[in-house]
Amino acid sequence: MDRNLGPKLDYFVREIKGDLEEFKKFPQFFSFSLERKIKPRHRMLVEYGLKMPLSRMLKVNEGEFNARWFEMLLRMVEER
C-alpha cells in the first residue's frame, strides 16, 4: 500500500472507527489531506463528543465546517 493510502486507511479504521458502509458512501475520503483536513476536523468533533458523516465533515470549506460544528455545539448545550 502506498504512503498516502495506508495512513488514511489506518486512521479511518483505528481513529474514526469507520465501517465498510460508510466508506462505500464516501470513497472520496481518500482524496482529502490527512494532516490538513481529516485529522483536524475529526479531532474537533471528538473533543466535544460530536459525530458527523464523513461527507459533511470533509466536502465543505473551513468556514462551512466551522459553522456546522458550532451549530452542533449550540444544540448540545441547549439540550442540557
C-alpha positions as a LaTeX table, in Angstrom:
\begin{tabular}{lrrr}
\hline
Residue & $x$ (\AA) & $y$ (\AA) & $z$ (\AA) \\
\hline
Met1 & 0.00 & 0.00 & 0.00 \\
Asp2 & 1.40 & 3.41 & $-0.85$ \\
Arg3 & 2.44 & 6.04 & 1.68 \\
Asn4 & $-0.69$ & 8.10 & 1.04 \\
Leu5 & $-3.43$ & 5.47 & 1.19 \\
Gly6 & $-2.02$ & 3.40 & 4.07 \\
Pro7 & $-2.06$ & 6.13 & 6.74 \\
Lys8 & $-5.53$ & 7.28 & 5.67 \\
Leu9 & $-6.91$ & 3.76 & 5.82 \\
Asp10 & $-5.30$ & 3.24 & 9.22 \\
Tyr11 & $-6.80$ & 6.50 & 10.56 \\
Phe12 & $-10.20$ & 5.62 & 9.11 \\
Val13 & $-10.23$ & 2.23 & 10.83 \\
Arg14 & $-8.47$ & 2.99 & 14.13 \\
Glu15 & $-9.41$ & 6.57 & 14.95 \\
Ile16 & $-12.63$ & 7.28 & 13.09 \\
Lys17 & $-13.71$ & 3.67 & 13.62 \\
Gly18 & $-15.35$ & 3.82 & 10.21 \\
Asp19 & $-17.13$ & 0.86 & 8.75 \\
Leu20 & $-17.40$ & $-0.52$ & 5.23 \\
Glu21 & $-20.84$ & 1.03 & 4.64 \\
Glu22 & $-19.58$ & 4.49 & 5.49 \\
Phe23 & $-16.63$ & 4.01 & 3.18 \\
Lys24 & $-18.91$ & 2.84 & 0.35 \\
Lys25 & $-20.99$ & 6.00 & 0.76 \\
Phe26 & $-17.94$ & 8.28 & 0.64 \\
Pro27 & $-14.85$ & 6.76 & $-1.05$ \\
Gln28 & $-13.67$ & 10.33 & $-1.77$ \\
Phe29 & $-12.37$ & 10.27 & 1.82 \\
Phe30 & $-9.03$ & 9.16 & 0.37 \\
Ser31 & $-8.71$ & 12.28 & $-1.78$ \\
Phe32 & $-8.52$ & 14.64 & 1.21 \\
Ser33 & $-5.36$ & 15.55 & 3.10 \\
Leu34 & $-4.97$ & 13.50 & 6.25 \\
Glu35 & $-2.89$ & 16.09 & 8.11 \\
Arg36 & $-4.53$ & 19.29 & 6.87 \\
Lys37 & $-8.18$ & 18.30 & 6.76 \\
Ile38 & $-9.18$ & 14.85 & 8.03 \\
Lys39 & $-7.36$ & 14.76 & 11.38 \\
Pro40 & $-8.02$ & 18.36 & 12.50 \\
Arg41 & $-11.73$ & 18.20 & 11.74 \\
His42 & $-12.20$ & 14.74 & 13.21 \\
Arg43 & $-10.34$ & 15.77 & 16.39 \\
Met44 & $-12.53$ & 18.86 & 16.79 \\
Leu45 & $-15.63$ & 16.69 & 16.67 \\
Val46 & $-14.23$ & 14.03 & 19.01 \\
Glu47 & $-13.09$ & 16.61 & 21.54 \\
Tyr48 & $-16.73$ & 17.61 & 22.09 \\
Gly49 & $-18.28$ & 14.18 & 21.61 \\
Leu50 & $-19.81$ & 15.09 & 18.27 \\
Lys51 & $-20.27$ & 12.95 & 15.17 \\
Met52 & $-20.75$ & 13.98 & 11.56 \\
Pro53 & $-20.90$ & 11.91 & 8.37 \\
Leu54 & $-17.59$ & 11.96 & 6.52 \\
Ser55 & $-19.04$ & 13.75 & 3.52 \\
Arg56 & $-20.44$ & 16.57 & 5.69 \\
Met57 & $-17.13$ & 16.78 & 7.55 \\
Leu58 & $-14.87$ & 16.94 & 4.51 \\
Lys59 & $-16.66$ & 18.25 & 1.41 \\
Val60 & $-17.13$ & 21.79 & 2.70 \\
Asn61 & $-14.70$ & 24.67 & 3.12 \\
Glu62 & $-13.30$ & 25.62 & 6.51 \\
Gly63 & $-15.92$ & 28.29 & 7.19 \\
Glu64 & $-18.85$ & 25.98 & 6.45 \\
Phe65 & $-17.34$ & 23.20 & 8.56 \\
Asn66 & $-16.87$ & 25.60 & 11.47 \\
Ala67 & $-20.46$ & 26.80 & 11.12 \\
Arg68 & $-21.76$ & 23.22 & 11.20 \\
Trp69 & $-19.54$ & 22.39 & 14.19 \\
Phe70 & $-20.73$ & 25.49 & 16.06 \\
Glu71 & $-24.40$ & 24.69 & 15.35 \\
Met72 & $-23.88$ & 21.19 & 16.73 \\
Leu73 & $-22.26$ & 22.63 & 19.86 \\
Leu74 & $-25.16$ & 25.03 & 20.38 \\
Arg75 & $-27.71$ & 22.23 & 20.03 \\
Met76 & $-25.75$ & 20.12 & 22.51 \\
Val77 & $-25.77$ & 22.98 & 25.05 \\
Glu78 & $-29.47$ & 23.68 & 24.52 \\
Glu79 & $-30.34$ & 20.02 & 25.14 \\
Arg80 & $-28.70$ & 20.08 & 28.58 \\
\hline
\end{tabular}
